[in-house]
Amino acid sequence: MSRHAFHARRRVAGLLAAVVAAVVVTAAEPAPQAAHAAACTGTSGVTVVVDFAALGGGVQVACALGDPTSGIAALQSADFTVTGTAEWGLDFICRINGEPTAATESCVNPPATAYWSYWQATSGGSWSYSSSGPNSHDPAPGTVEGWSFGASAPPSITAP
């Protein structure tokens, strides 16, 4: 066997070993699952409700375990991705889980007619529009935080 053929076979064998190792590692690790994908139980955390209905989606409910220090912390701890505006940062939420899309909203300044409104409730209670921003509100464990896109309409479900 020539020296070139030997090195070529060695490279192929090395690549094959790497592929087999990657398959074994992938098979051994479970697929990631949505964390806290339901309302919190009792005072185990803060339940977060995000209503995407005005954007063509449904309502998502998740649990921010523990005692989040703010509405933003609760939203992020419940595994929602958040984008603020260029002018106000996370003091004004522009996107939750990528909605509305960049094609719809540039996230430079807060839009005047449709935005993520911020709500609070007790479990099973009615929604109240937040009198403070999500960075300054400290939700208590056992309460419910709500987000709804549109012109200040509360989430479309009863607070879980």
N, C-alpha and C positions, 0 to 999 in steps of 0.2 A: 504494500500500500504506500502510495506517495505521501510525503510530508504534508502537502496541501490537502489531500483527501482525509488524512488523519485529523487535522485541525478543523476541517469542515464538519466531520462527524462529531467531534468533541463539542463544537458550538451548538449543533443540533441537539445533542444529548443534554447540554446545559439548558437550552431553551425549553426542552421538553420537561426537564426536572422543575424549572421555574413555573411552568404552566400547571403541572400536577400539584405543586405546593400551593399555588394560588387557589386552585379548585378545592383543595382540602381545607384551607383557611376559610374560604367563603362558605363551604358546607358546614363547618364547625360553628360559625358565628350565626346566631339567629338574626333574622331580618329586623331592622329597627321598627319599633311600634310607636304609635302616638302615645305620648305620656299623658296621663291625667285626662283621658278623653271622655270624661263624664263629670257631672256635678260633684262637688265635695260632699262628704258625709259629715253632718254635724258641724263642729268647729275645727275640722281637720285642715281647713284652708279657705280660700276665697273662690267662689264659683264665678267663672267668667263666661258671659254670653256674647257672641258676636253674630249680628244679623246681617247677612250678605244679600238679603232678598232684593233690595233695590238695585243690586249689581248683577242680578240673575242667578244668585246662589241661594243656599239655604241658611239655616241657623246652626252655628257650632257652639257646643257647650264643653267647657274644660275646667279642670280644677288647678288652681295655683296653691299647692300644698304649703302649709305653714302660715306665716304672718307676713305677707308682702308689705313693704314699706310705702308703696304708692300704687295708684291705679295702673301706671305704666309697668311697674314691677310685677303686678298681678297678671297683666296681659302677657308680658314676656315669659313669666314663670309658667303660665298655662300653655306655653309653646306656640304662641302666635308671634309672627314676625311683624315688626312695626317700623314704619318710616315716617319721620316728621317732615316739616316743611323746611326749606332752605332758610327762610327768615326767622322762624320760631323754634326750630329743632323739634324735640319731642313734647314741647309745650302745646303743640297743635298737631294732631295725628293726621297724616295725609293718606297713608296706606296701612292696611292690615292684611297680612298674607298676600301682598302684592296687588291688592284691590283698593281703589280703582287702578287700572293699568296706567303706565306712563303715557300711552297714546291718548288717554282720557284726561289725565291730570298731571301737570308738570311738577307739582310739589314745591313750587317756588314760594308762593303766598297762599294763605288759606282761601279756598273758594268761597264765594258768598252764598251760593244757593244750595249746595250739596256737600256735606262733610260728615265725618264720623262724630256723631253726638255721643255724649258720655252720660251714663245713667247709673243709679244705685237702687237697690231694693233689699228687703229682707227675704229670706227663703219663702216662696209662695205669696209674697206681697206685691204691691203695685210699684211700678217704676217711677222714680223721681229724677228729673233732670238735675245733673250735678251742678251745684252752685260754686264748685271749685274745679280747677283743672286737674287732670290726671296725675300730674307731678306733685301736686300739693295735697291731694286727698289720700288719707291713710286708711284703707279698708280693713275692717275688723274680720277676723276669722269667723266663718258662718254667714257672712253677708254675700251679696251677689253684685257683681259689676256688669254693666251692660254697655254694648257699643252697637250703634245702628247707623248705617249710611243713608243719608237723605236730608230732608229739610226738618230736622229736629223731631222725628218720630221715634218713639221708644222701640225697643226690640219687640218683635211680633209674637213672642211667646211669654207666658207668665214666668216670673223669676223662679227657677227650679229650687 
